[in-house]
Amino acid sequence: MSLEVDVTNIEHVNNMFKATLDRYGKIDILVNNAARNVWSPVVEMTEETWHVVIDTCLNGTFYCTRAVLPHMVRQGSGKIVSMASVAGWDAAPNQAHMPQPKPGLWHSPGSWLLKWASTESESMPWPQAPLPTLSWRVYTLRKT
């Protein structure tokens, strides 16, 4: 199954999960991996540029997690993986907006899922990279 989804659009996100559930009957894993980057010095950055990055990286993660969570809770299991570049760890030229959503990607799902999930692994670097360029957290839902 292939779907084109704008994760900043709640209707798209809800339709994606509905289509997945209609076809497969359950969802075992969610991988939050949508991202946007626009190179711009902060003094030239428009509000639109700022918001498209924040909306995609942070709000998209929230919309997808919120949409899938009731299904995983009902089935008593599931994994939610939130991935992000490590661009948020250090300052970089023309990327004033990049560090902003990263802490939310790394930490918010844990707060959202605290009632149902445990953190299986934290900030694991991408294994094939010569330098850590990507990190992720895995949350495992358990029956309550």
C-alpha atoms as one frame of an Amber mdcrd trajectory, in Angstrom:
protein
   0.000   0.000   0.000   1.337   3.419  -0.922  -0.130   6.704   0.312   0.884
  10.302  -0.142   0.329  12.050   3.184   0.926  15.582   4.396   1.572  15.036
   8.111   0.748  18.688   8.814  -2.825  17.993   7.699  -4.849  16.229  10.404
  -7.381  14.925   7.867  -4.594  13.338   5.780  -3.123  11.718   8.890  -6.468
  10.327  10.053  -7.239   9.022   6.547  -3.823   7.317   6.404  -4.500   5.393
   9.605  -8.053   4.572   8.573  -6.823   3.187   5.230  -4.122   1.169   6.995
  -6.577  -0.278   9.505  -9.113  -1.021   6.756  -6.485  -2.926   4.780  -4.493
  -4.680   7.522  -6.819  -4.672  10.523  -4.176  -3.448  12.970  -1.102  -1.263
  13.292   1.955  -2.700  15.021   4.452   0.120  14.475   4.521   3.838  13.773
   7.727   5.440  12.527   7.671   9.221  12.878  10.241  10.268  10.285   8.771
  13.213   8.376  11.060  16.222   8.132  11.535  19.476   6.282  14.556  21.706
   6.040  14.918  25.086   4.419  18.292  26.803   4.489  17.907  30.417   5.529
  19.707  32.918   7.734  17.483  33.863  10.655  17.211  37.523   9.579  15.832
  36.418   6.191  13.678  33.559   7.453   9.960  34.082   6.953   7.326  32.995
   9.416   6.113  30.564   6.760   9.548  28.914   6.588   9.695  28.680  10.378
   6.233  27.157  10.608   6.637  24.621   7.791   9.617  23.079   9.595   7.969
  23.114  13.037   4.631  21.896  11.652   6.198  19.001   9.769   8.747  17.846
  12.321   6.936  18.419  15.600   3.218  18.743  14.875   3.321  15.882  12.369
   4.793  13.620  15.048   2.034  14.655  17.444  -0.765  14.151  14.876   0.476
  10.688  13.873   1.105   9.532  17.436  -2.284  10.793  18.589  -4.043   9.108
  15.657  -2.453   5.669  16.142  -2.363   5.521  19.918  -6.012   4.538  20.534
  -5.626   1.557  18.171  -2.416   0.372  19.811  -3.896   0.764  23.287  -6.972
  -1.265  22.246  -4.827  -4.043  20.784  -2.557  -3.952  23.843   0.685  -3.603
  21.909   2.653  -1.559  19.440   5.878   0.345  18.925   6.317   4.019  18.190
   9.668   5.104  16.793  10.465   8.814  16.595  13.444   9.697  14.423  15.252
  13.002  14.015  18.506  14.275  12.631  21.060  15.337  15.170  20.946  18.848
  13.689  19.317  19.927  16.933  22.364  19.128  19.030  24.546  21.977  17.773
  24.130  25.330  16.090  24.529  25.356  12.318  24.657  28.246   9.854  21.363
  29.086   8.126  19.453  26.576  10.249  17.978  28.599  13.116  14.771  26.565
  12.910  16.363  23.100  12.951  17.137  22.741  16.687  13.678  23.838  17.771
  11.578  20.707  17.079  14.290  18.162  17.954  13.828  18.080  21.749  10.107
  17.693  21.134  10.746  14.755  18.824  13.088  13.109  21.280  11.061  13.686
  24.449   7.388  14.458  23.746   6.296  10.965  22.697   7.588   9.661  26.014
   5.407  12.188  27.850   2.409  11.476  25.638   2.754   7.719  26.130   3.820
   7.600  29.762   0.616   5.849  30.818   1.019   3.040  28.265   4.639   2.773
  27.165   8.165   2.252  28.311  11.268   3.621  26.626  13.055   0.707  25.023
  16.062   2.630  23.726  17.202   6.225  23.667  19.083   8.434  21.224  20.658
   5.610  19.298  22.932   6.800  16.469  22.262   5.524  12.972  24.460   2.411
  12.783  25.920   2.859   9.294  26.856   6.540   9.681  30.504   7.490  10.237
  29.220  10.184  12.621  25.931  10.140  14.464  23.623  11.946  12.047  20.320
  10.466  13.097  18.861   9.432  16.402  15.700   7.721  17.439  13.716   6.595
  20.422  11.561   3.508  20.544   8.497   3.357  22.778   6.874  -0.018  23.421
   3.224  -0.050  24.405   2.212  -2.617  26.966  -1.113  -3.799  28.313  -2.214
  -1.856  31.379
